[in-house]
Amino acid sequence: MRLQVQYFSRYRETLGCASEVVEGDFACLEHLRRHLASRCGIWRVLDEPSLMCARNQDMCGLDEALDDGDEVAFFPTVTGG
């Protein structure tokens, strides 16, 4: 499976990249997130419990199934006041 992964906001800044293509066998977004976080170092930022995600530009949960060619986005929870 080949996925286009995008990182937004603080994740983009921390990781030093806005997007990448990731190949592998991922049943759901949680499996992809674990794979990315296992790179260690700065990639641990994706272990945050409040992480938000989208699949093909639709907000979803980490249990969302993935298909070849999907576009996935990770971004931190937005807070304001």
C-alpha distances in whole Angstrom, upper triangle without the diagonal:
4,7,10,12,16,19,22,26,27,23,23,26,26,23,24,21,20,17,14,10,8,6,5,6,8,10,12,13,15,13,11,15,16,14,15,18,19,19,22,25,25,21,23,24,21,22,25,25,26,23,22,19,17,14,15,18,20,21,19,20,17,17,15,12,9,7,5,7,9,12,13,16,18,22,25,27,30,34,37,40
4,7,10,13,16,20,23,24,21,20,24,23,20,21,18,17,13,10,7,6,4,7,9,10,12,13,13,16,14,11,14,16,14,14,18,18,18,22,24,23,20,22,22,20,22,24,25,25,22,21,17,16,13,13,17,18,20,19,20,18,18,16,14,10,8,5,6,8,9,11,14,16,20,23,26,28,32,35,39
4,6,10,13,16,20,21,18,17,21,21,18,19,15,14,10,8,6,5,6,8,10,10,12,12,11,14,13,10,12,15,13,12,16,17,17,20,22,21,17,20,20,17,19,21,22,22,19,17,14,13,10,10,13,15,16,16,17,15,16,14,12,9,8,6,5,5,6,7,10,13,16,20,22,25,28,31,35
4,7,10,13,17,19,16,14,18,19,16,16,13,11,7,6,5,6,9,12,14,13,15,14,12,15,15,11,13,16,14,13,16,18,17,20,22,20,17,19,19,16,19,21,22,22,18,16,13,12,10,10,12,14,16,16,17,16,18,15,15,11,11,10,7,6,5,6,8,11,14,18,21,23,26,29,33
4,7,10,14,15,12,11,15,15,12,13,10,9,5,5,6,7,10,12,14,13,15,13,11,13,13,10,10,14,12,10,13,16,15,18,19,16,14,16,15,13,16,17,19,18,14,13,10,10,9,10,11,14,14,14,15,14,16,14,15,12,13,12,10,8,6,5,6,8,11,15,17,19,23,26,30
4,7,10,12,9,8,12,13,11,12,8,6,4,7,9,10,14,16,18,16,18,16,13,15,16,12,12,15,15,12,14,17,16,18,19,16,14,16,14,12,16,16,18,17,13,12,10,10,10,11,11,13,13,15,16,15,18,16,17,15,16,15,13,11,8,6,5,6,9,12,15,17,20,23,27
4,7,8,6,5,9,10,8,9,7,5,6,9,12,13,16,18,20,18,20,17,14,15,16,13,12,15,15,12,13,16,15,16,16,13,11,13,11,10,14,14,16,15,11,11,10,11,12,14,13,15,14,15,16,15,18,17,19,17,19,19,17,14,11,9,6,5,6,9,13,14,17,20,24
4,6,6,5,8,10,10,11,9,7,9,12,15,16,20,22,23,21,23,20,16,17,19,16,14,18,18,15,16,19,18,19,18,15,14,15,12,11,15,14,16,14,11,10,10,11,14,15,13,15,14,16,17,16,20,19,21,20,21,22,19,17,13,11,7,6,5,8,11,11,14,17,20
4,5,5,7,9,10,11,11,9,12,15,18,20,23,25,27,24,26,23,19,20,22,19,17,20,20,17,17,21,20,20,18,15,14,16,12,12,16,14,16,14,12,11,12,14,17,18,16,17,16,18,19,19,22,22,24,23,25,25,23,21,17,15,11,9,6,7,10,9,12,14,18
4,5,5,6,8,10,11,10,13,16,19,20,24,25,27,24,26,23,19,19,21,19,16,18,19,16,15,19,18,17,15,12,12,13,9,11,13,12,15,13,11,12,14,16,19,21,19,20,18,19,19,19,23,23,25,24,26,27,25,22,19,16,13,10,8,7,10,10,12,15,18
4,5,5,6,8,9,8,10,13,16,16,20,21,23,21,23,20,16,16,18,15,13,15,16,12,12,15,14,14,13,9,9,10,7,8,11,11,14,13,10,11,12,14,17,19,17,19,17,18,18,17,20,20,22,21,23,23,22,20,16,14,10,8,6,7,11,12,15,18,21
4,6,5,6,5,5,8,11,15,16,19,21,24,22,24,21,18,19,20,17,15,17,17,13,14,17,16,16,15,11,11,13,10,11,15,14,17,16,13,14,14,15,17,18,17,19,18,19,20,19,23,22,23,22,23,23,21,19,16,14,11,9,8,10,14,14,17,19,23
4,6,5,7,8,11,14,18,19,23,25,27,25,27,25,21,22,23,20,17,20,20,16,16,19,17,16,14,10,12,14,11,13,16,15,19,17,15,16,17,19,21,22,21,23,21,23,23,22,26,25,27,25,27,27,25,23,20,17,14,12,11,12,15,15,17,19,22
4,6,8,10,13,14,18,18,22,23,26,24,26,24,20,20,21,18,16,17,17,14,13,16,14,13,11,7,8,10,8,10,13,13,17,16,14,16,17,19,21,23,22,24,22,23,22,21,25,25,26,25,27,27,25,23,20,18,15,13,11,11,15,16,18,20,23
4,6,8,10,11,14,15,18,20,22,21,24,22,18,18,19,16,14,15,15,11,11,14,11,11,10,6,7,10,8,10,13,14,17,17,15,16,16,18,20,21,21,23,22,22,22,20,23,23,24,23,24,24,22,21,18,16,14,12,12,13,17,18,20,23,26
4,7,9,11,15,16,20,22,25,23,26,24,21,22,22,19,17,19,18,14,15,17,14,14,13,9,10,13,12,13,17,18,21,20,18,19,18,20,21,22,22,24,23,24,24,23,26,26,27,25,26,25,23,22,19,17,15,14,14,15,19,20,22,24,28
4,6,8,11,13,17,19,22,21,24,22,19,20,20,17,16,18,17,13,15,17,14,16,15,12,11,15,13,14,17,18,21,20,17,18,17,18,19,19,19,21,21,22,23,21,25,24,24,22,23,22,20,19,16,14,13,12,13,15,19,20,22,25,28
4,7,11,13,17,20,22,21,23,21,18,20,20,16,16,18,18,14,16,19,17,18,17,14,13,16,14,14,18,18,21,20,16,16,14,15,16,16,15,18,18,20,21,20,23,22,23,20,21,20,18,16,13,12,10,10,11,14,17,18,21,23,27
4,7,10,13,16,19,18,20,19,16,18,18,14,14,17,15,12,15,17,16,18,18,15,13,17,15,14,18,19,21,20,16,16,14,14,14,14,14,17,18,19,20,19,21,20,20,17,18,17,14,13,10,10,9,10,12,15,18,20,23,26,29
4,6,10,13,16,16,19,18,15,17,17,13,13,16,14,11,14,16,14,17,18,16,13,17,16,15,18,20,22,22,18,18,15,15,15,15,16,19,19,20,21,19,21,20,19,16,16,15,13,12,10,10,11,12,14,18,21,23,26,29,32
4,7,10,13,13,16,16,14,17,15,12,14,16,13,12,15,16,15,18,20,18,15,19,19,16,20,22,23,23,20,19,16,16,14,14,16,19,20,20,20,19,20,19,17,14,14,11,10,10,9,10,12,14,17,20,23,25,29,31,35
4,7,10,10,14,13,12,14,12,9,11,13,10,9,13,14,13,16,18,17,14,17,17,15,18,20,22,22,19,19,16,16,14,15,17,19,20,19,19,17,18,17,16,12,12,11,10,10,10,10,12,13,17,20,23,25,29,32,36
4,7,9,12,13,13,15,12,10,13,14,11,11,15,15,14,18,20,20,17,19,20,18,20,23,24,25,21,21,18,18,16,17,19,21,22,21,20,18,19,17,15,12,11,9,10,11,12,12,15,17,20,23,26,29,32,35,39
4,6,10,11,12,13,10,9,12,12,9,11,14,14,14,18,21,21,17,19,21,18,19,22,23,24,21,21,19,18,16,18,21,22,22,20,20,17,17,16,14,11,11,10,12,12,14,14,17,17,21,24,26,29,33,36,40
4,7,9,11,12,9,9,12,12,10,13,16,15,16,20,23,23,19,20,22,19,19,22,23,24,21,21,18,18,16,18,21,21,22,19,18,15,15,14,11,9,10,9,12,13,15,14,17,18,22,24,27,30,33,37,40
4,6,7,8,6,6,9,10,9,11,14,14,16,19,22,21,18,18,20,16,17,19,19,21,18,18,15,15,13,15,18,18,18,16,15,12,11,11,8,7,9,9,12,11,13,12,15,15,19,21,23,27,30,33,37
4,7,8,7,8,11,12,12,14,16,17,19,21,24,24,20,21,21,18,18,20,19,21,18,18,15,15,13,15,18,18,17,14,13,11,9,8,6,6,8,10,13,12,14,13,16,17,20,22,24,27,30,34,37
4,5,5,7,9,10,11,13,15,16,18,20,23,22,18,19,19,15,15,17,16,17,15,14,12,12,10,13,16,15,14,11,9,7,6,5,4,5,9,11,13,11,13,11,13,13,17,19,20,23,26,30,33
4,5,5,6,9,10,11,12,14,16,18,20,19,15,16,15,12,12,14,13,14,11,11,8,9,8,12,14,13,12,9,8,5,6,6,7,7,10,12,13,11,11,8,10,10,13,15,17,20,23,26,30
4,5,5,6,9,10,10,12,15,16,19,18,14,14,14,10,10,12,11,13,11,11,10,12,12,16,17,16,14,11,9,5,6,8,9,10,14,16,17,14,15,11,12,11,14,15,16,20,23,26,30
4,5,5,6,9,10,11,13,15,18,18,14,14,15,12,12,14,14,16,14,15,13,14,14,17,19,18,17,14,12,8,9,10,10,10,13,14,16,14,15,12,14,13,16,18,20,23,26,30,33
4,5,5,6,9,10,12,14,17,16,12,13,14,10,11,14,15,16,13,13,11,12,12,15,17,17,16,14,12,9,10,11,10,9,12,13,14,12,12,10,11,11,14,16,19,22,25,28,32
4,5,5,6,9,10,12,14,13,10,10,10,7,8,10,11,13,10,11,10,12,13,16,17,17,15,13,12,8,11,12,13,12,15,16,17,14,14,10,11,9,12,13,16,19,22,25,29
4,5,5,6,9,10,13,13,10,9,11,8,8,11,12,14,12,14,13,16,16,19,21,20,19,16,14,10,12,14,14,14,17,18,19,17,17,14,14,12,15,16,18,22,24,28,31
4,6,5,7,10,13,13,10,10,13,10,10,14,15,17,15,16,15,17,17,19,21,22,20,18,16,13,14,15,15,14,16,16,17,16,16,14,15,13,16,18,21,24,27,30,34
4,5,6,8,11,10,7,8,10,7,9,12,15,16,13,15,14,16,16,19,20,21,19,18,17,13,16,16,17,15,17,17,17,16,15,12,13,11,14,15,18,21,24,28,31
4,5,6,8,8,5,5,7,6,6,10,12,14,12,15,14,17,18,21,22,22,20,19,17,14,16,18,18,18,20,21,21,19,18,15,14,12,14,14,17,21,23,26,30
4,5,9,10,7,7,11,9,9,13,15,18,16,18,18,20,21,24,25,25,24,22,20,16,18,20,20,19,21,21,22,21,20,18,18,16,18,18,21,24,27,30,33
4,7,8,6,8,11,10,11,15,17,19,17,19,19,21,22,24,25,26,25,24,22,19,21,22,22,20,22,22,22,21,20,18,18,16,18,19,22,25,27,31,34
4,6,5,6,9,10,10,13,16,19,17,20,20,23,24,26,27,28,26,25,23,20,22,24,24,23,25,25,25,24,23,20,19,17,18,18,21,24,26,29,32
4,5,6,8,11,11,14,17,19,17,20,21,24,25,28,28,29,27,26,24,22,25,26,27,26,28,28,27,26,24,21,20,17,18,18,21,23,25,28,31
4,5,6,9,10,12,16,17,15,18,18,21,23,25,25,26,24,24,23,20,24,24,26,24,27,26,26,24,22,19,17,15,15,15,18,20,22,25,28
4,5,6,8,10,14,15,13,15,16,18,20,22,22,23,22,21,20,17,20,21,22,21,23,23,23,21,19,16,15,12,13,13,17,19,22,25,28
4,5,5,8,11,13,12,15,16,19,21,24,24,24,22,21,19,16,19,21,22,22,24,25,25,23,21,18,16,13,14,13,16,19,21,24,27
4,5,6,10,11,9,12,14,17,19,22,21,22,20,19,17,15,19,20,22,22,24,25,24,22,20,16,14,11,10,9,13,15,17,20,23
4,5,8,9,7,10,11,14,16,19,19,19,17,16,14,12,15,16,18,18,21,22,21,19,17,13,11,8,9,9,12,15,17,21,24
4,6,9,8,11,13,16,18,21,21,21,18,17,14,12,15,17,19,19,22,23,24,21,20,16,15,11,12,11,13,16,18,22,25
4,5,6,9,12,16,18,22,21,20,17,16,14,12,15,17,20,21,24,25,25,22,21,17,15,11,10,8,10,13,15,18,21
4,6,9,12,15,18,21,21,19,16,14,12,11,14,16,19,20,24,26,26,23,21,17,16,12,12,10,10,13,15,18,21
4,6,10,13,17,20,18,17,14,13,11,11,14,16,19,20,24,26,25,22,20,16,14,11,9,7,6,10,11,15,18
4,7,10,14,17,16,15,12,11,10,9,13,14,17,17,21,22,22,19,17,13,10,7,6,5,6,10,12,16,19
4,7,11,14,12,11,8,8,8,8,12,12,15,16,19,21,20,16,14,11,8,6,5,6,6,9,12,16,19
4,7,10,9,8,6,6,7,7,10,10,12,12,15,17,16,13,11,7,5,5,6,8,9,12,15,19,22
4,6,6,5,4,5,8,9,11,9,11,11,13,15,14,10,8,6,5,7,9,12,12,14,18,21,24
4,5,5,7,7,9,10,11,8,9,8,10,12,11,7,6,5,7,9,12,15,16,18,22,24,28
4,6,8,10,13,14,15,11,12,10,10,11,9,6,5,6,8,12,14,17,18,20,23,26,29
4,7,9,13,14,16,13,14,13,14,15,13,10,7,8,8,11,12,15,16,17,20,23,26
4,6,10,12,14,11,13,13,14,16,15,11,10,9,9,12,13,15,15,16,20,22,25
4,7,10,12,10,13,13,16,18,17,13,12,10,9,10,11,13,12,14,17,19,23
4,7,8,6,10,11,14,17,17,13,12,10,10,11,12,14,13,15,18,21,25
4,5,6,9,11,15,18,18,15,14,11,11,11,12,13,13,16,19,22,25
4,5,8,10,14,17,17,14,14,11,11,10,12,13,14,17,20,24,27
4,6,9,13,16,18,15,15,13,14,14,16,17,17,21,23,27,30
4,7,10,13,14,11,12,10,12,13,16,17,18,21,24,27,30
4,7,10,12,10,12,11,14,15,18,20,21,24,27,31,34
4,7,9,7,9,9,12,14,18,20,22,24,28,31,35
4,6,6,9,10,14,17,20,23,25,27,31,34,37
4,6,9,11,15,18,21,24,26,29,32,35,39
4,7,9,13,16,20,23,25,27,31,34,37
4,6,10,13,17,20,22,24,27,30,34
4,7,10,13,17,19,21,25,27,31
4,7,10,14,16,18,22,25,28
4,7,10,13,14,18,21,25
4,7,10,12,16,19,22
4,7,9,12,15,19
4,6,9,13,16
4,6,10,13
4,7,10
4,7
4
